[in-house]
Amino acid sequence: MDKTMLGWSRTFEKILYPTDFSEISLHALRNCIPKLLSLGVKELHLIHVIDITVAEFEAFELEDIYRERLEELSKELKTTGVRVNPIVRIGIPSIEISEAAEEHDIDLVVIPSVGENVWRVMFVGSTASNLARATKKPVLLLKYVKNDEGFELPLDCAEIFKQPLISIDFSKCSIKVLKTVREFEELVERGVLLHSVDYGKIDELEHNIEIAKRNLEKSAKGFKVPFEMEVLVGSASQAIIGTAIAKRATLIVIGKKGRSFIKDLLLGSTAERVIRDSKLPVLLVPCD
């Protein structure tokens, strides 16, 4: 039986999709979101936030205009049989979207991004990257590439969950990452469990690799579908991205640990570097 006909358990029954009505946002909404909805989603919450820092006094006058636009988009998607709920709010986009996700008990926030470095544009107010840091809900980042004909993903949206690469570091965060993947396991055909040994002294390397292999084997036993195990040495972000390409992964799954905004900017993080450099969709699992 085709796994896409089975649904994806109860993990992602409620999706939140923020839209700013940009070309990339509408492209993803019309071309990718319907395919995700067919995988077992019951509710789609469409949200547009009128940025109070930009609109200022006109914000409240714009509310009815954007509400009407969201209603029109909702009608387009209601043919999927999924309940569509349009939401218009006024404020700072990343904060309002994060709060809406909590209020509506959202299971997954889906955001399209385009460009090689979504994090650098934080200084000019990138909603996608700010939200990925702020929300306590899983975030699926769709990594689009702009070409002469418009925008495209490296794969079909209906296949995003088929071959995930899961990065784990054996922390408490990894437990949550594995639990999240297990709950959409019905959509998985096969996958890769990866750990990068970027710690310890040189004379401890072989020992650390063997321990990592045993821990990956234990983690793989929690799945019904086959998972390859990869232990690599060196930069975690490079190992994740390189292995994802080599193993033809359709998705990278990684935990997002809570760190301060300033520390992430100055020191970076594995998740930040993966999002920046990956051309594949990335599922960020919050560990706070």
Residue frames as qw, qx, qy, qz and C-alpha x, y, z in Angstrom:
[[0.000, 0.887, 0.462, 0.000, 0.00, 0.00, 0.00],
 [0.338, 0.599, -0.041, 0.725, 1.15, 3.52, -0.76],
 [0.414, -0.313, -0.541, 0.662, 2.26, 5.08, 2.51],
 [0.039, -0.066, -0.023, -0.997, 0.87, 8.46, 1.46],
 [0.508, -0.369, -0.523, -0.577, -2.62, 6.95, 1.70],
 [0.583, -0.318, -0.694, 0.279, -2.16, 6.03, 5.35],
 [0.283, -0.911, -0.089, -0.286, -1.98, 9.51, 6.82],
 [0.463, 0.444, -0.521, 0.564, 0.66, 10.64, 9.23],
 [0.419, -0.331, -0.714, 0.452, -0.74, 9.67, 12.59],
 [0.176, -0.894, -0.412, 0.009, -1.80, 12.54, 14.80],
 [0.568, -0.290, -0.033, 0.770, 1.45, 14.46, 14.79],
 [0.101, -0.159, 0.226, 0.956, 0.70, 17.08, 12.16],
 [0.133, 0.605, 0.782, 0.073, -3.09, 17.25, 12.03],
 [0.019, 0.953, 0.256, -0.163, -3.06, 21.02, 12.50],
 [0.619, 0.149, 0.169, 0.753, -0.81, 23.08, 10.23],
 [0.030, -0.890, -0.153, 0.428, -0.15, 26.80, 10.47],
 [0.616, 0.316, 0.336, 0.639, 0.95, 28.53, 7.27],
 [0.101, -0.747, -0.104, 0.649, 2.02, 32.19, 7.53],
 [0.540, 0.485, 0.453, 0.518, 1.67, 34.15, 4.30],
 [0.142, -0.576, -0.039, 0.804, 2.76, 37.64, 3.38],
 [0.603, 0.707, 0.301, -0.214, 1.18, 37.32, -0.09],
 [0.049, -0.681, 0.569, 0.457, 4.63, 37.40, -1.71],
 [0.676, 0.410, -0.480, -0.381, 5.26, 35.41, -4.88],
 [0.300, 0.271, -0.900, 0.162, 7.14, 32.64, -3.06],
 [0.313, 0.012, 0.707, -0.635, 4.51, 32.43, -0.32],
 [0.712, 0.321, 0.109, -0.615, 1.61, 32.07, -2.77],
 [0.564, 0.418, -0.675, -0.225, 3.59, 29.62, -4.92],
 [0.104, 0.166, -0.929, 0.314, 4.17, 27.30, -1.95],
 [0.461, 0.135, 0.528, -0.700, 0.58, 27.69, -0.78],
 [0.738, 0.392, -0.047, -0.548, -0.85, 26.63, -4.13],
 [0.673, 0.459, -0.566, -0.130, 1.72, 24.04, -5.18],
 [0.317, 0.268, -0.841, 0.348, 3.10, 22.44, -2.02],
 [0.347, -0.130, 0.569, -0.734, 0.58, 22.86, 0.78],
 [0.813, 0.080, -0.081, -0.571, -2.24, 20.92, -0.98],
 [0.727, 0.243, -0.642, 0.024, 0.09, 17.91, -1.26],
 [0.110, 0.216, -0.753, 0.612, 0.94, 18.12, 2.44],
 [0.568, -0.075, 0.268, -0.775, -2.76, 18.39, 3.27],
 [0.826, 0.130, -0.395, -0.381, -3.42, 15.11, 1.44],
 [0.462, 0.262, -0.796, 0.290, -1.16, 13.31, 3.92],
 [0.479, -0.424, -0.747, 0.180, -3.71, 13.41, 6.73],
 [0.085, 0.014, -0.270, 0.959, -3.99, 17.06, 7.79],
 [0.059, -0.626, -0.776, 0.052, -7.36, 18.02, 9.28],
 [0.053, -0.943, -0.252, 0.210, -6.94, 21.76, 9.86],
 [0.558, 0.271, 0.100, 0.778, -5.02, 24.43, 7.98],
 [0.187, -0.870, -0.270, 0.367, -4.66, 27.79, 9.69],
 [0.508, 0.522, 0.166, 0.665, -3.67, 30.57, 7.31],
 [0.351, -0.798, -0.244, 0.424, -2.22, 33.62, 9.03],
 [0.434, 0.591, 0.060, 0.678, -1.18, 37.04, 7.82],
 [0.445, -0.649, -0.306, 0.536, 0.38, 39.48, 10.25],
 [0.248, 0.890, 0.099, 0.369, 0.28, 43.18, 9.46],
 [0.662, -0.031, -0.294, 0.689, 3.68, 44.34, 10.61],
 [0.223, -0.918, -0.307, 0.111, 3.03, 47.18, 13.06],
 [0.486, -0.559, 0.192, 0.644, 6.62, 48.37, 12.75],
 [0.287, 0.079, 0.567, 0.768, 6.09, 49.00, 9.03],
 [0.050, -0.611, -0.648, -0.452, 2.40, 49.84, 8.66],
 [0.112, -0.053, -0.410, 0.903, 2.10, 51.86, 11.90],
 [0.346, 0.259, 0.336, -0.837, -1.07, 53.97, 11.70],
 [0.573, 0.225, -0.439, -0.654, -2.38, 52.26, 8.55],
 [0.044, 0.135, -0.986, 0.090, -2.29, 48.81, 10.16],
 [0.332, 0.311, 0.743, -0.491, -5.86, 48.80, 11.39],
 [0.520, 0.546, -0.066, -0.654, -7.15, 50.18, 8.09],
 [0.356, 0.417, -0.771, -0.323, -5.45, 47.30, 6.27],
 [0.354, -0.104, 0.872, -0.321, -6.96, 44.61, 8.47],
 [0.692, 0.407, 0.405, -0.437, -10.21, 44.21, 6.50],
 [0.535, 0.665, -0.404, -0.329, -8.35, 44.23, 3.17],
 [0.147, 0.432, -0.889, 0.025, -6.05, 41.39, 4.18],
 [0.498, 0.052, 0.758, -0.417, -8.85, 39.46, 5.82],
 [0.727, 0.517, 0.099, -0.440, -10.70, 39.47, 2.49],
 [0.438, 0.614, -0.636, -0.162, -7.58, 38.28, 0.66],
 [0.145, -0.270, 0.925, -0.227, -7.13, 35.43, 3.14],
 [0.659, 0.253, 0.514, -0.488, -10.78, 34.45, 2.72],
 [0.681, 0.589, -0.249, -0.358, -10.23, 34.16, -1.04],
 [0.247, 0.491, -0.834, 0.034, -7.20, 31.94, -0.51],
 [0.417, -0.087, 0.797, -0.428, -9.18, 29.84, 1.97],
 [0.765, 0.387, 0.191, -0.479, -11.85, 29.19, -0.66],
 [0.531, 0.582, -0.584, -0.194, -9.18, 27.91, -3.06],
 [0.134, 0.353, -0.898, 0.226, -8.01, 25.35, -0.50],
 [0.603, -0.056, 0.511, -0.610, -11.38, 24.21, 0.84],
 [0.815, 0.302, -0.319, -0.379, -11.70, 21.83, -2.10],
 [0.333, 0.389, -0.836, 0.196, -9.10, 19.65, -0.33],
 [0.709, -0.417, -0.537, -0.185, -11.66, 18.72, 2.32],
 [0.523, -0.136, -0.489, 0.685, -9.52, 20.24, 5.06],
 [0.195, -0.901, -0.372, 0.110, -10.92, 22.85, 7.42],
 [0.483, 0.339, -0.011, 0.807, -9.27, 26.19, 6.59],
 [0.327, -0.828, -0.374, 0.259, -9.16, 28.96, 9.17],
 [0.418, 0.615, 0.004, 0.669, -8.00, 32.44, 8.05],
 [0.518, -0.695, -0.279, 0.414, -6.33, 34.60, 10.72],
 [0.343, 0.696, -0.017, 0.631, -5.31, 38.26, 10.47],
 [0.589, -0.672, -0.260, 0.367, -3.32, 39.84, 13.29],
 [0.225, 0.896, -0.116, 0.365, -1.46, 43.08, 13.87],
 [0.654, -0.713, 0.229, 0.103, 1.95, 43.17, 15.52],
 [0.023, -0.662, 0.715, 0.225, 5.46, 41.83, 15.05],
 [0.776, 0.225, -0.433, -0.399, 5.12, 38.87, 12.64],
 [0.481, 0.214, -0.827, 0.196, 7.37, 36.30, 14.35],
 [0.127, -0.055, 0.698, -0.702, 5.79, 36.97, 17.75],
 [0.639, 0.137, 0.113, -0.748, 2.19, 36.97, 16.50],
 [0.733, 0.229, -0.572, -0.289, 2.69, 33.78, 14.50],
 [0.305, 0.177, -0.855, 0.381, 4.32, 32.06, 17.46],
 [0.314, 0.024, 0.560, -0.766, 1.46, 33.09, 19.74],
 [0.726, 0.187, -0.160, -0.642, -1.15, 31.96, 17.21],
 [0.580, 0.227, -0.781, -0.047, 0.56, 28.57, 17.01],
 [0.063, 0.041, -0.821, 0.566, 0.18, 28.19, 20.77],
 [0.462, 0.119, 0.297, -0.827, -3.41, 29.44, 20.88],
 [0.789, 0.248, -0.213, -0.521, -4.59, 27.06, 18.15],
 [0.753, -0.313, 0.577, -0.036, -2.51, 24.14, 19.44],
 [0.643, 0.654, -0.320, -0.238, -0.72, 23.86, 16.10],
 [0.937, -0.174, 0.261, 0.152, 1.28, 20.71, 15.35],
 [0.662, 0.021, 0.353, 0.661, 3.47, 22.08, 12.57],
 [0.155, 0.859, -0.002, -0.488, 4.37, 25.50, 11.18],
 [0.732, 0.279, 0.433, 0.446, 5.27, 25.43, 7.48],
 [0.014, 0.887, -0.079, -0.454, 7.35, 28.26, 6.02],
 [0.791, 0.491, 0.137, 0.338, 8.86, 28.65, 2.54],
 [0.300, -0.802, 0.226, 0.464, 12.25, 30.28, 2.24],
 [0.757, 0.602, 0.104, 0.232, 14.29, 31.20, -0.79],
 [0.137, 0.887, -0.376, 0.230, 17.97, 32.03, -1.08],
 [0.722, 0.215, -0.586, 0.299, 21.17, 30.49, 0.21],
 [0.342, 0.005, -0.599, 0.724, 21.32, 32.28, 3.55],
 [0.330, -0.700, -0.499, -0.390, 17.99, 32.88, 5.27],
 [0.594, -0.591, -0.368, 0.403, 19.71, 33.76, 8.53],
 [0.403, -0.031, 0.024, 0.915, 21.75, 36.75, 7.39],
 [0.109, -0.473, -0.373, -0.791, 18.60, 38.61, 6.44],
 [0.430, -0.596, -0.626, 0.261, 17.49, 38.56, 10.07],
 [0.282, -0.301, -0.146, 0.899, 18.90, 42.04, 10.32],
 [0.215, -0.013, -0.296, -0.931, 16.26, 43.25, 7.90],
 [0.558, 0.005, 0.397, -0.729, 13.47, 41.34, 9.57],
 [0.429, 0.096, -0.822, -0.363, 13.17, 37.87, 8.06],
 [0.732, -0.271, 0.154, -0.606, 9.98, 36.38, 9.49],
 [0.916, 0.096, -0.380, -0.082, 11.02, 32.84, 8.59],
 [0.578, 0.255, -0.588, 0.504, 14.29, 32.87, 10.49],
 [0.212, -0.365, 0.420, -0.804, 12.94, 34.86, 13.43],
 [0.820, -0.186, -0.019, -0.541, 10.02, 32.49, 13.77],
 [0.842, 0.143, -0.511, 0.097, 12.23, 29.40, 13.56],
 [0.311, 0.265, -0.610, 0.679, 14.03, 30.73, 16.62],
 [0.313, -0.260, 0.303, -0.862, 10.97, 31.93, 18.53],
 [0.783, -0.152, -0.201, -0.569, 8.33, 29.24, 18.25],
 [0.419, -0.340, 0.799, -0.265, 8.04, 26.18, 20.46],
 [0.851, 0.312, 0.310, -0.287, 6.34, 24.24, 17.67],
 [0.656, -0.034, 0.582, 0.479, 8.04, 22.13, 14.99],
 [0.302, 0.773, -0.104, -0.548, 8.87, 24.19, 11.90],
 [0.752, 0.232, 0.517, 0.337, 9.14, 22.77, 8.40],
 [0.026, 0.735, -0.244, -0.632, 11.28, 25.05, 6.25],
 [0.779, 0.485, 0.379, 0.119, 10.71, 24.55, 2.53],
 [0.352, -0.562, 0.349, 0.662, 13.94, 25.51, 0.78],
 [0.629, 0.713, 0.308, -0.044, 13.01, 26.98, -2.58],
 [0.469, -0.225, 0.393, 0.758, 15.36, 27.87, -5.41],
 [0.384, 0.765, 0.131, -0.500, 14.54, 30.74, -7.75],
 [0.511, -0.001, 0.643, 0.571, 15.03, 30.07, -11.45],
 [0.032, 0.043, -0.403, -0.914, 14.00, 31.63, -14.75],
 [0.347, -0.363, -0.717, -0.483, 10.55, 30.06, -14.53],
 [0.552, -0.663, -0.092, -0.498, 9.84, 31.04, -10.93],
 [0.355, -0.556, 0.661, -0.357, 10.47, 28.88, -7.87],
 [0.845, 0.056, -0.494, -0.196, 11.06, 25.18, -7.35],
 [0.685, -0.552, 0.444, -0.170, 11.76, 22.69, -4.60],
 [0.072, 0.503, -0.840, -0.193, 14.39, 19.98, -5.09],
 [0.026, -0.103, -0.994, -0.030, 11.65, 17.33, -4.72],
 [0.388, -0.460, -0.562, -0.568, 7.91, 16.75, -4.79],
 [0.322, -0.435, 0.384, -0.748, 6.14, 18.00, -1.65],
 [0.897, -0.181, -0.096, -0.392, 4.27, 14.71, -1.35],
 [0.893, 0.124, -0.367, 0.231, 7.60, 12.91, -0.88],
 [0.010, -0.781, 0.385, -0.492, 9.20, 15.15, 1.75],
 [0.618, -0.515, 0.466, -0.368, 8.78, 12.65, 4.59],
 [0.955, 0.189, -0.185, -0.131, 9.77, 9.51, 2.66],
 [0.849, 0.123, -0.266, 0.439, 13.51, 9.43, 3.34],
 [0.248, -0.947, 0.080, -0.187, 14.48, 11.57, 6.31],
 [0.608, 0.256, -0.499, 0.562, 17.98, 12.06, 7.63],
 [0.558, -0.793, -0.187, -0.159, 17.78, 12.41, 11.40],
 [0.395, 0.506, -0.486, 0.593, 20.63, 14.10, 13.21],
 [0.711, -0.662, -0.190, -0.142, 20.95, 13.14, 16.87],
 [0.240, 0.642, -0.551, 0.476, 23.53, 13.90, 19.54],
 [0.594, -0.204, -0.753, 0.198, 22.15, 11.52, 22.23],
 [0.029, -0.088, 0.417, -0.904, 20.97, 14.41, 24.41],
 [0.272, 0.432, 0.711, -0.484, 17.46, 14.88, 25.81],
 [0.371, 0.543, -0.159, -0.737, 16.78, 16.91, 22.69],
 [0.215, 0.245, -0.856, -0.402, 17.43, 13.81, 20.57],
 [0.149, 0.256, 0.921, -0.255, 14.72, 11.91, 22.42],
 [0.365, 0.610, 0.335, -0.619, 12.18, 14.50, 21.32],
 [0.289, 0.517, -0.534, -0.604, 13.51, 14.46, 17.76],
 [0.079, 0.072, -0.980, -0.166, 13.16, 10.68, 17.54],
 [0.234, 0.415, 0.768, -0.429, 9.69, 10.78, 19.07],
 [0.375, 0.602, -0.001, -0.705, 8.57, 13.33, 16.48],
 [0.290, 0.376, -0.739, -0.478, 9.84, 11.17, 13.61],
 [0.074, 0.089, 0.988, -0.100, 8.22, 8.03, 15.04],
 [0.342, 0.496, 0.568, -0.561, 4.85, 9.75, 14.94],
 [0.580, 0.625, -0.119, -0.508, 5.01, 10.31, 11.17],
 [0.341, -0.359, 0.840, 0.223, 6.80, 7.01, 10.57],
 [0.652, 0.414, 0.623, -0.121, 3.89, 5.75, 8.45],
 [0.484, 0.858, -0.016, -0.172, 5.08, 8.10, 5.71],
 [0.141, -0.740, 0.632, 0.180, 8.71, 6.96, 5.92],
 [0.916, 0.306, -0.232, -0.113, 10.07, 4.35, 3.51],
 [0.841, -0.083, -0.213, 0.490, 13.63, 4.36, 4.83],
 [0.104, -0.981, 0.054, -0.154, 15.95, 6.80, 6.52],
 [0.633, 0.339, -0.422, 0.552, 19.34, 7.63, 7.95],
 [0.576, -0.806, -0.111, 0.075, 20.32, 8.12, 11.59],
 [0.591, 0.547, -0.220, 0.550, 23.42, 10.27, 11.86],
 [0.551, -0.811, -0.034, 0.194, 25.76, 11.26, 14.65],
 [0.522, 0.708, -0.250, 0.405, 28.87, 13.37, 14.24],
 [0.760, -0.471, -0.170, 0.415, 31.77, 12.88, 16.64],
 [0.326, 0.738, -0.067, 0.587, 33.17, 16.39, 16.97],
 [0.495, -0.771, 0.229, -0.328, 34.26, 16.06, 20.58],
 [0.926, -0.324, 0.153, 0.122, 36.91, 14.32, 22.69],
 [0.219, -0.734, 0.553, 0.329, 40.66, 13.92, 22.35],
 [0.519, 0.498, -0.605, -0.343, 42.38, 12.19, 19.44],
 [0.137, 0.222, -0.956, 0.134, 43.18, 9.08, 21.49],
 [0.395, 0.208, 0.699, -0.558, 39.49, 8.84, 22.48],
 [0.433, 0.319, -0.342, -0.771, 38.21, 8.94, 18.90],
 [0.399, 0.045, -0.876, -0.267, 37.83, 5.21, 18.21],
 [0.077, -0.246, -0.848, 0.463, 36.16, 4.69, 21.58],
 [0.287, 0.387, 0.253, -0.839, 33.71, 7.53, 20.98],
 [0.443, 0.230, -0.565, -0.657, 32.87, 6.21, 17.51],
 [0.304, -0.081, -0.949, -0.019, 32.10, 2.74, 18.87],
 [0.064, 0.351, 0.674, -0.647, 29.85, 4.17, 21.59],
 [0.360, 0.365, -0.082, -0.855, 28.05, 6.30, 18.99],
 [0.397, 0.108, -0.788, -0.459, 27.47, 3.26, 16.77],
 [0.181, -0.237, -0.924, 0.240, 25.93, 1.31, 19.65],
 [0.154, 0.415, 0.438, -0.783, 23.71, 4.23, 20.58],
 [0.399, 0.287, -0.377, -0.785, 22.52, 4.62, 16.98],
 [0.324, -0.041, -0.924, -0.199, 21.69, 0.91, 16.86],
 [0.030, -0.363, -0.781, 0.508, 19.54, 1.31, 19.97],
 [0.267, 0.422, 0.094, -0.861, 17.80, 4.33, 18.44],
 [0.352, 0.192, -0.665, -0.630, 17.11, 2.45, 15.19],
 [0.120, -0.175, -0.973, 0.092, 15.31, -0.32, 17.09],
 [0.204, 0.420, 0.510, -0.722, 12.53, 2.15, 17.88],
 [0.446, 0.432, -0.244, -0.745, 11.49, 2.23, 14.21],
 [0.807, 0.205, 0.534, -0.147, 9.62, -0.31, 12.13],
 [0.681, 0.732, -0.032, 0.020, 11.12, 0.94, 8.85],
 [0.853, -0.007, -0.025, 0.522, 14.80, 0.42, 7.96],
 [0.059, -0.990, 0.127, 0.024, 17.30, 3.07, 9.01],
 [0.751, 0.360, -0.268, 0.484, 20.94, 3.24, 7.99],
 [0.544, -0.802, -0.061, 0.239, 23.38, 4.37, 10.66],
 [0.580, 0.611, -0.109, 0.527, 26.16, 6.83, 9.96],
 [0.551, -0.760, -0.031, 0.343, 28.85, 7.94, 12.42],
 [0.577, 0.657, -0.012, 0.486, 31.12, 10.63, 11.02],
 [0.584, -0.459, -0.169, 0.648, 33.98, 12.64, 12.45],
 [0.283, 0.120, 0.181, 0.934, 34.18, 16.42, 12.22],
 [0.231, 0.047, 0.076, -0.969, 31.78, 19.31, 11.73],
 [0.350, 0.335, 0.821, -0.304, 28.22, 18.20, 12.47],
 [0.457, 0.662, 0.141, -0.577, 26.62, 20.59, 9.97],
 [0.290, 0.555, -0.643, -0.441, 28.89, 19.48, 7.12],
 [0.119, -0.067, 0.991, -0.018, 28.32, 15.83, 7.99],
 [0.423, 0.460, 0.635, -0.455, 24.55, 16.31, 7.99],
 [0.472, 0.693, -0.077, -0.540, 24.37, 18.15, 4.67],
 [0.180, 0.502, -0.784, -0.318, 26.92, 15.94, 2.91],
 [0.196, 0.033, 0.975, -0.100, 25.30, 12.71, 4.05],
 [0.486, 0.525, 0.449, -0.536, 21.82, 13.97, 3.15],
 [0.462, 0.647, -0.357, -0.491, 23.01, 14.50, -0.42],
 [0.102, 0.380, -0.908, -0.142, 24.91, 11.22, -0.63],
 [0.181, 0.153, 0.946, -0.221, 22.01, 9.17, 0.76],
 [0.159, -0.310, -0.593, -0.726, 19.38, 10.98, -1.32],
 [0.063, -0.415, -0.710, 0.566, 17.49, 12.14, 1.73],
 [0.009, 0.641, 0.541, 0.545, 14.24, 14.05, 1.20],
 [0.382, -0.850, -0.103, -0.349, 14.28, 15.85, 4.56],
 [0.423, 0.253, -0.604, 0.626, 16.73, 16.80, 7.30],
 [0.587, -0.709, -0.318, -0.228, 15.38, 16.52, 10.84],
 [0.480, 0.227, -0.460, 0.712, 17.28, 18.31, 13.57],
 [0.403, -0.694, -0.529, 0.274, 16.63, 19.53, 17.09],
 [0.142, 0.701, -0.004, 0.699, 16.50, 23.23, 17.86],
 [0.548, -0.392, -0.532, 0.513, 17.88, 23.95, 21.29],
 [0.115, -0.961, -0.236, -0.085, 17.04, 27.17, 23.08],
 [0.603, -0.129, -0.056, 0.785, 19.89, 29.65, 22.94],
 [0.010, -0.761, -0.191, 0.620, 20.04, 33.38, 23.14],
 [0.559, 0.812, 0.166, 0.004, 19.68, 35.44, 19.98],
 [0.031, 0.909, -0.412, -0.059, 23.10, 37.03, 20.49],
 [0.561, -0.399, 0.717, 0.109, 24.89, 33.72, 21.13],
 [0.753, 0.387, 0.525, 0.086, 23.44, 32.22, 17.96],
 [0.423, 0.906, -0.022, 0.012, 24.56, 35.20, 15.92],
 [0.098, -0.842, 0.530, -0.001, 28.06, 35.23, 17.35],
 [0.415, -0.379, 0.827, -0.001, 28.73, 31.54, 17.79],
 [0.559, 0.188, -0.605, -0.535, 26.31, 29.96, 15.38],
 [0.666, -0.139, 0.647, -0.343, 24.75, 26.53, 15.97],
 [0.277, -0.031, 0.901, 0.333, 24.52, 23.29, 14.07],
 [0.331, 0.635, 0.690, -0.108, 20.83, 23.87, 13.30],
 [0.145, 0.862, 0.001, -0.486, 21.55, 27.42, 12.12],
 [0.085, -0.523, 0.673, 0.516, 24.30, 26.25, 9.77],
 [0.321, 0.205, 0.906, 0.183, 22.19, 23.40, 8.40],
 [0.308, 0.778, 0.489, -0.248, 19.30, 25.74, 7.64],
 [0.043, 0.809, -0.247, -0.532, 21.67, 28.21, 6.04],
 [0.018, -0.494, 0.751, 0.438, 23.43, 25.71, 3.76],
 [0.424, 0.174, 0.889, -0.001, 20.91, 22.93, 3.11],
 [0.292, 0.117, -0.456, -0.833, 19.04, 22.84, -0.16],
 [0.346, -0.291, -0.879, -0.150, 16.67, 20.22, 1.23],
 [0.503, -0.666, -0.198, -0.513, 13.63, 20.86, 3.42],
 [0.274, 0.209, -0.723, 0.599, 14.53, 21.05, 7.11],
 [0.595, -0.616, -0.431, -0.283, 12.28, 20.01, 9.99],
 [0.120, 0.427, -0.539, 0.716, 13.26, 21.85, 13.17],
 [0.636, -0.497, -0.587, -0.063, 12.08, 20.15, 16.36],
 [0.155, -0.741, 0.280, -0.591, 12.06, 22.49, 19.38],
 [0.666, -0.065, -0.686, 0.287, 13.64, 21.02, 22.49],
 [0.071, -0.332, 0.393, -0.854, 12.69, 23.65, 25.08]]
